[in-house]
C-alpha cells in the first residue's frame, strides 16, 4: 500500500487518535513513581508520624504521601478515598503535621477539553459514515458525486496485449484492426468518404475472447481508452445511470478520438418493456441516455463504443441498429486451426515432451473455447508439478482435458462390485451401440472411473467441427443415448436410475427434431412453439400456445416413436453382439478406462447397422437418384493435387474500375504506391508464397509503378484512357487484350441480340473486359460475370490471368439447356460463341 492510500484509510486515522490518547494518558498521569496502597495503610502512616510530605488531590480523590521510612520498600505511596471522606482525610493530614508540610490540589475542568471529549465519539461515527458513503460511490468520487462516471482511463496502465496475442479469432481481429487503423490513419479513409463505425458489438459464448480482444484494441489503439462494466451505471439512486453515461461521453469527447469499452453491456442494454408491470425501470432511463449519446441529436464524433456481451438476444433493437452498433462481430469457439493457434499461444514458455501432439489435442477438444483451452494447458502444468515431473506429457494433457470437461476423478469413492458391474455394462452399451452406427463417429474413450457427478462416460469426439447434423446422425445419437438403458434391461432384466440423464438428453433431442428441425414426416417441416428459452416473462405472459392440444398430442407421439425406435435399435445391436458386450464389460472392470485402440481390437467383428429409414417418408417428394456434385476439394484429392491450395496473389483494381470513385486531386490508380500497407492498412510481412509482402490476413499491398507485378494504370500512347491489360467499353462490348504499345478501350465485336448470359456491369461501373483465353462467360451466383468450367463446374470467375488450354473444348450456348460438354461447335466468324482463333490466344 502506497503512502497516499495509507493516508486515505480511516483505520490509519483511527490508529493515530488511539495512540495520541494513550500518550496523553501516560504523560498526564502525576502518580508516576508512587506505589498504590490501601487507604488504611495511608492513614496508619499519618497516625504514626512517618510522613514527611502530603498532597491531597480533591478532584481525583487521591492522597499522596512521602514517607520517612518506606513501606515494603516504597517511600512514595498513594491511596484513594471516597468523595464523602474529604473532610476526614484533611483533618487526619492536618493532625499528623508532616515535617515537610502538606498541600491540596484543586483541578478545575477545561471546558474546551470537556467538549472535545464528548464530541470525539460523535465525530468518529460521522467520519465512519462519511467514509462508507464515499467508498460506496467509488474511491475517486466525492460523497455526493453519484452521477460521475466510474470508467477507468487506461493510460500508464495500458495493457500490453497486442493483436498478435489473440489466436483463433482472425475475422474479429481483422475488423478491429480496421478500427485501430482508421484512428491512426484517417486521411486515407476520409479521402474515400468513409466514416468510422460508431459502435462495435462483440458477442459470443463465455470464454471466447471478447474481453481479450478489447484489451488488444487498448494495447494497439494509441488513443485514450475508457473501460467500464455495464453494472457500474445503475445503482440504488434514480438517475445515477443516465448521469454517468453523460459524464462518460463528456470525458471521452474531451479526449477524442477515444475508445469506450463497455463489458457485459446486457446489464444496461436489456430490452425495454421486459417486465410484467407498468413501472419504470431505472435501466431503461440509462439505456435511453446511452442511445442518445451514441446517435442522437448532438453527434459526438471521434468516439467509438466497443461493447461485449454473451446475450445479444436480450439487447434492445434500438441499440443494435446501424448508426449505433454499426458492426456486430461474432466471437465464437475456435475451429480446428483456431484451437491449434490458441494452444500454441498458451503453450509458450512451458516445457513439453517431444512426443506431444497438439494437432491431436486440438481434435480432441472440439467445442472448447479459448478459456477452456487455456485451462487445459494450465491444469496439465499443475498435474505435472503435482507429480514432480519436468515436462508436460500427453498423459497429463489427456487427464487435464478430462478434468476440464467432466471434473476431477473421484478415486477414493467406495463402489460396490455390483454397482461397478452395472456401470460397466451401462457404459459398454453406450459404446457398442455407438460403434455399430454408420452415421456416428467412433467412440474415443470409455471409462467407469467416476468424475464429478457421473459414474462413468463414453466419449465420442467428432473428427472435425460440425455445423450441420442430418436426421440419420441425430437418430444415431439417440441410439447411443439409449444404449445404456438397453444394456441394463438386457443383462439385468430391469433398468436403474443411472439412465436418467440419458433419457433426458434423448427426449430433448427427439423433441427438437420434431418441433424445431421439421424432421417428422407426420408433422412436416413446421416449427411448433416459440421456444422455452424466452428470457422475458412479459412477452409470454397470458399468451396462448401456437398449436392445438391435438397437435401437442401428436408431437408427444412422434417424440415417443423416435425414442422407441432408437431404444429398439440399441437393444438389437446389444443382443446380436452379447459376447462382445461381455468382453467389453470385463476389460472395463479390469482397466477402468479403454481408449480407441482397445475398442478397435474388441469391436473387430462388429458389423455396422443399416440406417433407420422408418422416418424417411417424403410422400410425393421423391428424392433424386442423381448424386450431388463433387466439391473442388474432392476433385483435387481425386487428381492427387494438394488441398487446400495455396492462395494466389490477389488481383489489383485498375483505374478503369475504381479510379473514378476517388475525389478530385487523388491519384487515379487505386492503391498504387501504397506499399507497405495493404488494402485496409494492415502491416505487411514476408510472403511464404513468393510475394514481396503478404500480411497475416492474406492481403498483399500493390507494388509501385514500374515494379514487377504492377497491374495499375499504364500510360496511354494513342490519347485514350489508361489501361491495365484487359479492355472493355461502357456499351458492353466484348474485347480482346491490346498489345502493350496501344491504349484506350477497344471493342472486339458485339454481343448477340438474344444475350441472356448476365449483366456486363459491376457495382463500380462497366467491367473492363474479359479474358479471351478463359471459357465462355455466364451469370455468376452474385450477378457478376463468371466462367463456365470445362468440366461443368459453374461459378468460377475468369477475370484474371488466362485459363489453361482446354483442348478442343467449345463455348456453350447459354441460351440453350445443353451442357458445356455437349454444346455444338460453330465455325461462323461472327458467332460470339465460336472457339477463339489461334491468333487470339
Secondary structure by P-SEA (a helix, b strand, c coil): ccaaaaaacaaaaaaaaaaaaaaaaaaacccccbbbbcaaaaaaaaaaccccbbbbbccccbbbbbbcccccccccbbbbbcccaaaaaaaaaaaaccccccbbbbbbbcaaaaaaaaaaaaaaaaaaaaaaaaaaaccccccccccccccccccccccccccccccccaaaaaaaaaaaaaaacaaaaaaaccccccbbbbbbcccccaaaaaaaaaaccccbbbbbccccccccccaaaaaaaaaaaaaaaaaccbbbbbcccccccccccccccccccaaaaaaaaaaaaaccccccccbbbbbbbcccccccccccccccccbbbbbccccaaaaaaaaaaaaccccccccccaaaaaaacccccaaaaaaaaaaaaaaaaaaccccccaaaaaaaaaaaacccccccccccaaaaaaaaaaaaaaaaaaaacccccccccccccccccccbbbbbbbccccccccaaaaaaaaaaaaaaaaaaaaccccccccaaaaaaaaaaaaaaacccccccccccccccccccccccccccccccccccaaaaaaaaaaaaaaaaaaaaaaaaaaaaaaaaaaaaaaaaaacccccaaaaaaaaccbbbbccccccccccccccccccccccaaaaaaaaccccccccccbbbbcccccccccccccccccccccccccccccccccccccccccccccccccccccccccccccccccccccccccccccccccccccccccccccccccccccccccccccccccccccccccccccccccccbbbbccccccccccccccccccccccccccccccccccbbbbccccccccccccccc
